[in-house]
Amino acid sequence: MENIDLLEQILNKASKVLVVVHTHPDGDAIGSGVATTVYLRERFSKDATLMIPDAAPANLSFVSEGIGIVDASRMPEEAGKLIEEADLIIIQDLNQLHRTEQLSVPIQESKAVKVLIDHHLKPDLEHFTLVFSEPGRSSTCELLYFILKEIEGGDLSRIPARSLMALMTGMTTDTNNFANSVTPDTLLMAAELLQAGVDRELILQNIYQKDREQRLKAFADMLSSHLVILPSGISYMIMTEELHDAYGLKEGETDTLVNIPLELEKVRLSIFLREEGGLFRVSIRSKRGLSARNMAAEYFHGGGHELAAGGKIFWPGDIPEKGAAAAYIEEIAARFLRNENAN
């Protein structure tokens, strides 16, 4: 892998390191962030801090327990001070700095050396001294695994066990437990981590087997009362803030809802809208043959991977008010299929 020597030089010179991931951090963001932070503390003896723009899902707390993550939305003054003091900022699991939301401007203005480690298309190269970008990877955790493995000359025993567990967690969530974006390297990584002693059963138990009753009932109601399946095979669900609050849901608990309609043979692409702070956050999942990434980029100010992507709907702007979201989705679905068929 190229630039490993340069990365080691940068790490050796740094004294105060800040690791930053994207807004609404998922398992890959938290997994890669924790893995890097722990690795830098234990292997390079660095003063390393993991910062997230806003809260992480509760079901990922087992990964970050005891790490001391700084949530910038709750501790803005501390976050600003950490950015000012850092001489190295490592950005992970995002391709554009604007995905750090309120942190993007101070990070851009920082004089620190900046390193990007990511697996999304079209990385924002101009803001970084060094970039590791491999869109073919299943996850940022997979890419990071092979980076750390090369730094350590293939000796996994030199990588902290906590980092290895975090890497397995992030890869597992970003592949939807090996359902998406799996390559031979993904399986090689999993096999080597298991051989190194990572407890995959513990990870699965924490991620998939600790649901709250409210979440299960919310999913049941959304699927029975709010799932729309169009004749074209595109489905959508819309969760307003009122519904979200009525269900008693917590941050991150809706993340996998978008995957469920794809279990139906007739559904080719699934769209999930969740209202948040005057906009809709859009999640898209698709089966082979339809590009979730193209839909997100063309119609929802977003992007992502071929079969898993996301974006936003703004009002006023894209729609006059939030009640127009359903009609907008149906219009977009028809337009998207016409364009896909034309291509």
Buried (B, 14 or more C-beta within 10 A) or exposed (E): EEBBEEBEEBBEEBEBBBBBBBBBBBBBBBBBBBBBBBBBBBBBEBBBBBBBBBBBBEBBEBBBEEBEBBBBBEBEEBBBEBBEBBBBBBBBBBBBBBBBBBBBEBBBEBEBBBBBBBBBBEBBEEBBEBBBBBBEBBBBBBBBBBBBBBBBEEEBEBBBBBBBBBBBBBBBBBBBEEEBBBEEBBEEBBEBBEEBEBEBEEBEEBBEEEEBEBBEEBBEEBBEEBBBBBEBBBBBBBBBEEBBEEBEBBBBBBBBBBBBBBEEEEBBBBBBBBBBEEBBBBBBBBBEEBBBBBBBBBBBBBBBBBBBBBBBBEBEEBBEEBEBBBEBBBEBBEEBBEEBEEE
